[in-house]
Amino acid sequence: MPNLKWYWHRLRAMGPSELALRLRKKLFEFSDAKPPQWPELDLEHSVYPELPSVFKAPDSLLEAVKNDADRISSGKIRYFGHLDIKVDSPPLWNRDYQVGIDVPADRVSFKLDHRELPFGAAIKPLWEPSRWYGPVRLAQACWLDSNKKYGELAIEWLEDWVEKNPPYFGWHWTSALESGMRLIAFTWIDAFITAFESGAVGILGDRLNKIRQKILVPHVWFTWRHRSFGSSANNHLLGELSGLAIAISRWSNLSEFGPSLERLSKMIERETLIQFNPDGGNFEQGLNYHFYSWEFCWEARQALDVSGALREDQRDRIDNRLLQAASYFKNVQVSSDPWDYGDSDSAYVLPWFLKEESAAIEWYQWLVGQSEESIFYHFIRGDFTECIGLPHPAPVQSGWKVFSDTGFLVKESNGWKARVDVSSLGSGSMAAHGHLDAQHFSLWLNGVAMVIDPGTGDYHGNPALRNWLSSRNAHNGPSSESVSLAKRKGLFLWCNIHPQPLWTFNGDILETEVRIGGSAFSRTIESFFVDSKDGWLVRDSFEEKLGQLGSFSVRWQFPPHCKVETIGGLSFRVESNSTVMIVELGEGWSVVELCNPDDIGKSDNMDCIVSPCFMKTDYAPCLKLSANPGGNSDFTTIFRVG
């Protein structure tokens, strides 16, 4: 359980209105501890969602969905897009299959703390099967393959879930975001299976009708009354509102137990404009959450538009912001070798992809119009630009695309792509998903990642790993033991947060600075072209007091499975996927240490650990540089083509 200090700092992050809403939440929890007896509703569905003709589905899509359905039918599901897990069929919903532990669910959900499960289990692996990605895929296969067995299994899993997880009892009723995601999943499951039966009342139709009554009203009631607010809102509130908008757009009578579509349209518009800055970047400073939040907004926008609840001016404002958000992602991500920044998991909203492990990249390919690489998106949604239009281009300074609201700069030149972070720590008063990555410099050459962000790792399972990957020392901005940029006070909670970095251009040189009291971390970056060799010159310094230089360090983290070797006293050769980069260091560095995983051992050493995606870690080489200002202040690093 969080200690008293955590609660104290958490309270300090709240405003008066949030404190009042906390009291209201407690009243709702007390009231809902004994769920009401809901009347049976007439759940006649509307035309939403509109499905394309199955006869237009490409063969590769049919094959991928059928293969996934067969895998899921055999009890093999995929956690977080990459981790294959063998489960029971239906799954044991209160079992953490990653560690093989059953977690008791013997109390009302309002008395459970999902941040701290017993026996070493974690909530994310518990929740993952209950997002019903498996039943959605099975329902897709039922519809696309005209095969009833997949629909039967999808319904069997849901029937079992309802029986084992009565309303507001156990771990799966501790988060309104999770119930909102189940509303989205069930809406599409219902649409796919109903389309398979072409509206006829058959065996599947009867079972589906019974389960609608058991799922929909309790989920709508819970999601609306226990929705997120204040400093905890972020993409949680967005997901909750999206689940309500999508379900109520299909079954309008559900508004009796939740909000009206008109109210939801106003709230979705507001949250879309909050979640994405005017330049398109995500408010939470986590790149995979950019994809995740965008999907919520888009799915809700589609549902509200079909239902007629969106006014034209609302739709235009939402579309314009989502256009900019799509453009931002296309500019800052690299589809051939993606590396996220910030703190986010590998969540997605709906499986509109061929492969789970490339969900965000297939979305990226839909945005840029690559129909062969994003077959499912193009099949279910059509061409992106025809759906929504073209964005405003990002402003350019000295060759850099500038996203000043979010705090990122991107430059592409001669096969290079550079991404520089000059953002605030994270979102809101808690900076919940922030990493200490100010001034971090990421670099790709010919589409291959060469200098990377260390990644997220895990949220709950390994606190030491989580703290390391979010720390200043794990990133490559200049760092000093004498100055703290922020203090972590617990899960998703920072305090004493550093100000947003300052940045400007001096000709073609990008200058950045983080000021804390009388101290300042400085970094300049410039691209160059000399003697048929092009690359980047990075110059770092640290002013401990006004006019007084201090000791600092810089860590250059390279990607997994690359090879780094010394080719001279201060020169190194980095090879990754047949792409070669040379690193040359200035003579001012007092200590230069090349850390290779095979040399230092991999057991408990954090020095070479990175996280390519959520709940996945790997090992990779790095260069650790130390500077003790004296006669030589040549604290430079050159990256050039090999």
N, C-alpha and C positions, 0 to 999 in steps of 0.2 A: 504494500500500500504506500502511496506517496506520504512523505513525512510532513510535519507541521510547517516546516520552512517552505515546502512546495506550495501548500495551500495559501500561505501568506503571500508569496510572490504571485500566485495565480489570482488572488483577490485584488492585488495591486494593479493587475493588468485589466481589470474590469472598471467600467464606468457605472454611474448610478442607475441608468436604465437597464444595464445588464444585470445588476444585482436584483432589481425588481423582477426581471424576467426569471431569474434563478428561483425566486420565491414562488412565482407562478408555476414553474416547472415542478417544484416539490408538491404543490397542491394537486397538480395533475397526476403525479406519481401516486400520491396517496389515494386519489379517487379511482385510478385505473388499476390499482393492485387487485381489485375484483372487477374484471371486465364486465361491461353491461351486456344484457341479452339483446342482441341486435335483431331487428325484424328481417325476414327474408325479402330481398329486393327483386324487382323485375330487372334482370341484367341483360336487356336487349342491347346488342352492340351496334355501334355506328359504322360508317364506311372506313373509319380510321382503324388500323393503318391500311393503306392501299398497297396491295402486292402486285408486282409485275407478273407477267405470264411465265409459268414454269417452262413453257416451250422455248423461251428465249434464253434460258440458262445455258451457258457454255459447258461443254463436256468436262473441262478441267475443274469447274466449280462443283458440278455434280459429283465428280470423283472425290474431291477433297472433303466435301461434307459427308458423303457416305463413309469414307475411311475414318473420319473422326467419330461418326455415330457408332461404327463398329467397335472402335477403340473404347469409347465410353460405355458401350453395352457390355464389354468384357471387364469393366470395373477399373479402367485406366483413365484417370483424368489428369489435367495439366494445371498445376498451380502457378500463378504469377507469370504465365506465358512461356515457361521454360522448364519447370520442374515436374517430371512425370511421377505420379503417385498412384499406387495400387490401392483401391478402396473397395469396400463392400458395395453390393448393388441391391437396394439403395444404400448410400453411404450411412455410416453411423454418424449422425449429425453432430454429436457432442464428443467426437474423437479428433484429437490432433494427430493426423496420420503421419506427419513428419517425424514426430518423436515417439509415436505409438502409445499415446496416453489418452485414456478416457477421462473427460472432465465432468464432474457431477453437475447436473442442472436441476438442483432440488430446491430452488428458491425463486421467488418473484424476481423478475429481471431488474427491477428498480433497487434491489438490495445487493446487486452484483457489481463488481468493478472489473470491467473488461480489460483494464490496463495491467492487471496483475492476476493471472490465472494460477491455480495450484499445480504442484507436481512438475513444474518446469514446462508446462504447455504455454502456447501463445495464442492470442485471439485471431490473428490473421489467417493461419492455417485452418482454424475452426470455421471462420466465416466463408472461406473461399468456395467450398462446395455449395453453401447456402445462397450464393449469388445466382445460382441456377443457370450458370453458363452451360453445364452439361445438358439439362433438359431443353434449353433453347436450341442447342445444336441438334439434339434428337428430333425436336419438332421441325427444324429446318429440313432434316433428312426425310421425315415423314411427308412433308409437303413436296419437296423437290423430287424425291425418289418414288413417290406414291406408294410408300411402304408403311402399312399400319403398325408393324411391330415397333418401329421407332417411336411413334406417337403413344403407343401403349406403355412403353418403358418410361417416357417422359412423364406421363400422368401417374404412373406407379411411384416414381420418385417424389412427386409433389404430394400425393396422398399420404405417403409415409412421413414426409416432412410435417404436414399438418397434424398428423396423429402424434408425433414425437415432440412437437414444439407448439403447445397450445398458447394462445395469445398472452403475451407479456409475462411469460414464464421461461426462464433459462437465458443462455448466452446470446441467442439469436434475436432477442428483443431488447438488447442493450444499446442499440444504435439506430436512430431514425434514418441514417444514410443507408444502412443495410436493408431496412424495410422498403425504402424508396427504390433501391436497385431491384429488389424482388418484384415490385410493382411493374417496373419496366420490363423485366424478363417475362413475367407472367402475361403481360399484355401481348407480347409477340408470340409466346407459346400458344396462347389462345387463338391468335390470328392465323398462325401456320396450320394448326390442327383443324380449325374451323374451315379454312380454305381447302384442306385436303378432303374433308367430307362434303365440301360444296354446300354447306348449310343444312344438309340432311341430318335428321336426328338418328344417330346410330349408337353403337356401343361406346365409342369414344365421346360422342356428343353428350350422352347421358352422364358419363363420369366427369366430363369437363364442366358440365353445368353444376354438378354437386360441389365440385371443388372451388368453383368461382365464389360461391356463397361463403365458403369457409376461409378463403384467402383474402378477398378484396376488401370487404368492409373493415375487418380488424386492422389490415395494413394501412388503409387510408386514414382511419381514425388515429392510429398510433403515429404515423408519419407526420400528420398535420399537427397534432397536439404536442408532440415531443420533438418538433423540428429544432434545428440548431439556431443559435442566435449569438449576437455580440462577437466576442473575440474567438468563439469556437465555430463561427459560421463557415466562411471560406467555401471550398467546393462541397462541403457537407450539405449546407443549406441548398446549394444549387442542385445537387443530386436528389435531395428530398422533394423539392418543388418540381423537378423534372419528372420524377416518378408519379407524383400526383397529377400533373398536367397530362401525362401520357395515358394513365389509367382512366381518368375522368373524361378525356376526349373520346375514349372508346365506349365507356359506360357512364353516360351523363348522370344517371341517378345517384352515383357515388358522391356527388357534391352535397347530398344531404348529410354526409358524415365528414365532410371536409370543406375546402374552399370552393368557390365558384370558378369557372374557367376565366371569367373576366378579371377576377382578383389575381388569379395565377398569372395571367398575361402581363399584368403590371409588375408583379414580383419577379417573373422571369426576365423581363426587360431590365429591371433594376439590377438584378444579380449578374446578368451578362455584362452590363456596363461597369460593374464593380470588379468582376473577376478578370476582365481583360482591360488593360490600360489603353488609352487612345492610340498608342503606337502599335497595339496588338499583343504586347507581351503579357504573360500571365502574372497576376497580382501576387501569387504565392511563391514566385521565384523557384519553381521546380518544373523542369522541362517536360517530364512525362505527365505531370498534372495539367500542363497546357493542353495536351491531347485529350486527356480524360475530361477536363472541364468543357472543352470545345464540343465534345460528343454530347454531353448533357444538354448544353444550350441548343445544339442543332436538332436533337431528337425532340426536345420540348417545343422548339419553334415550329417544327414540322407538324406536330400534333395539334398545337393551338391554331395554326394556320388552316389546316384541314377542317377543324371544328368551327371555324369562323369567329373565334374569340379574339384574334389579333386584329387591331386596327392597322390600316396601311402605314401610318406614321410609325407605329410601334415596330412593325415588321421591318421597315426601312432602317430604323436605328439598330435593331438587333443584327440585321444582315450586314450593315456597314461595319459594325464592330467585329463580327465573326470573319468578315473578309480580311480585315486588318490582322486579326489573330492568325488566320491561315497563312497570310503573307509573312508574318513574323516567323512562324515555325519553319516555313520553307527557307527563310534566309539564315536562321541560326543553327539549324540541324543539318547533318550530312547523312543522306540516306544510305550511302554505300558503306559507311562505318560509323554508326551513330554513337555519340556519347552525350548523355544528359548532363545537366548541371543541377545543383540544388538537391533538395530532399523530397523524393517522391517515390511511390511504389510503381509497380507495373500494371496498374489497373486499367481496364477498359470498360465501356458501357455495354456494348453489344458485339457479338462475334460476326462482324462484316468483313471477314478476312479468310484467306485460305490457310494461313499458318499463324497460330497464336503467338509464336516467338517473334513474329515480324508485324504485329498488329499496328503499331504506330507508324512503321515504315510503309505499310500498304495504304494507310490513311494519307501519309505524305504523298505517295504516288498518285492517289486519287486527286489530291489538291493540284498537282502539277499536270494532270491529264494523261498519265501513263496507264491507259486502259488495260493493257496486257498484264501489267504488274499489280493492278488493283481491281481484279475482275469482279469480286463480290460487291465492292462499293459502286462500281459502274452499273452492275446489274440491278441493285436494289435502289440506287439513288440517281442514276444517270450521270452525265458529265458535270463536273463541279462548276465550271464557269457558266454553263447554261442554267444551273440551279440558282446561282447567287451573283454572278458577275465578276468584275475585275477590281482589285484593290488599288488604293493610292500607293504609288511607290514610296519607299522610305527615303528620307532626305540623305544626301551624300556630302561628306566633308573630307577633303584630302584623300579621296578614294574609299573612305570607310562609310558603310551604311550605318546610320545613327538611329538608335532606338532610345531616345533620351528619357522617356517616361518610365520605361522598365529598367534602363541602365545597362544596355549592352551595345557593343559596337562590333561590326563584322566587316572583314575585308577579304576579297578574293583577288589574287594576282599570280599569273604565271604558274598555275597548278596548285598554288597555296590557298588555304582558307584559314583565317585567324578569327578567333572569337575572344573578346575581352569583356570581363565583368566589372562594371562600375556601378553596380546596383546596391540598394540597401540590403540589410541582412536577410529580411524575410517580410512576411505580411503582418500588418497590424501591430498591436502593442506587445504581443507575445513573440513575434518573429518566428512563428511556430515551425515552419519548414525551412528555416534558413540554415545555410552553411557559412562558415567564415571564409568566403571565397572572393572577397573584394580584391580587385586587380588581377584575378586569375586569368591566365593566358592559355587558351587551348589552340592547338595547331593541327591541321591536316595537310598532307601533301599528296597530290594526285588521288584524292578521295580516300586516303588511308590515314587514320588517326595516328599522330606521332607524339603529341604532348596532350595529356588527358586530364579531365576532372576525376578524382578518385571514386566518385559514386556514393550511393546511399547505404548499401548493406541491408540492415534490418531495422525495424522500429523497436520491437520489444524483446527479442530473444537474446541479444548479445550487447549489453550496454557499453562494454569496453570498445567493441568494434564501432558501434554507432557514434560514440563520442570521438573516436579517432577520425573517422571519415568526415565528420562535420567540422573538425578542428582547423585552426589556421595552419598548423604545421603540415597537415596532409595536402594543403593546396599550395600553389606556387607563388602567391603574393609574398612580398618581403615580410618577415616575421621576427619579432623580438620577444625574449622572455620577460623583458622589463615593462612591456606595455600589453595590456589585454584589450582586445577588440570587443569582447562581450563575454558574459558568463552564463553558462548553461545551468539552469536551476531545476531541471527535470525534463521529462519527456515533453517535447514540443513547447518548451518554455525557456526563453532567453531573457536576460536583463542586462543593464549597463551596456546598451547596444551602441556600437560605433555609428557615427554619422555616415551618410551616403558619400562615397568618394567624389572628389572634385575631378574634373577632366577638362582639357582644352587641347587645341592644336597649335603648335608652334611650327608654322609651315607644314611640312609633311610628317612631323613628329607628333605622336599622341602622347600627351603628358597626363598622368594620373597621380592623385595624392589622397591619402587618408589621414586626416588630422584628428588627434585625440589629445585634448589638453594642449600642452606645449610641444607634443611630439608629432612627427609626420613621417609616414611611409610614402616614398615616391617611386614611381616606375614610369619610364618612357619607352615607347615602342615605335620603331620605324622599319619600313621595308626598304631594301636596297638592291641594287643591281650592279655588280662589280666584276669585271673580267669574266663575263659569261656565266657568272654564278650569282643567283638571286637568293634572297633569304630575308631574315629579320634580325634586328639588333635590339636587344632588351637591356636597359640600364636601370639598376636598382640602387636605392640608398635609404638610409634611416637617420633622421634627425631626432635625437633623444630629447634635446632641449634646444631652444632657439640658438642657432649658430654652433651647436655641438653635435657632431656625428656620433652614432652609437653602433654597437655590435648588432648584427642581424643575420638571418639565414634565409635561404631560398631552396626550394625542393622542386626539381623537375621530374615529374612522374611520366614514364613512358607506358605504352599499352602492354597487355599480356602477350606472351608468345613472341615478343620481339627480342632481338639480340643486340646488346650494347657492348662495345669493346673499345679499349683505349688505343688510339693511333698516334699519340704524342702526349707530352706532359699535360697539356690542358685541352686536348682535342679528343673527341669521341665519335665513333661511327655507330649510328642507330639504324638497324634494318628491320622493317616490319612488312610482311606480305610483299617481298621483293622490292620495296621502296626504301631508298637509302637517304638518310639525312645526316649531316655533319654538325656536331655541336662544338663550338670553340668558346673557351672561357677567358675572361680578362685576367690579367696578372695580379689583380688586387685581392682575389679570394684567398683567405688564409688556410682554409681546409676545403678540399675537394674529395668527396667520397662517392665511389660508384658502388651501389648496392645491387647485387644480383641475387635473386631468390635462392638459386642453387648453392650460392656461397655462404649465405648467412643462416640457412635453415628456415623451415616454414611453420614450425609448430606454433609458438605464441608470439612470433615477431610481427609487429604491425608495419614495419618499415616498407615492405614490398607488397602489401595487400591492397587490392582494388576491388571495386564492385561493378562489373559490367551492367548488371541489372538487379532488380530487387531480390533479396534473399539469395544472391549468388555472389561468391567471392572468388578471386583468382589472384595470382601472384605476378608481379611485373617488376622490371628493374627501374631504378631511379638514381638521379644524381643529387647529392646533398651538398650544398655550398654554404660556407660560413664566412662572414666578413667581420674583421676587426679593424676599423678605420685607423690608418696610420699614414705612412708616406705615400702609399699607392692606393688610390681610390677607384681603380679600374674594375668596378663591380658590374661587368657586362657579360652577356651570353649572346652568342651568335648562333642562329639556326640557318643552315644553308643546304642547298641541294647537294647530294653526294655525287 
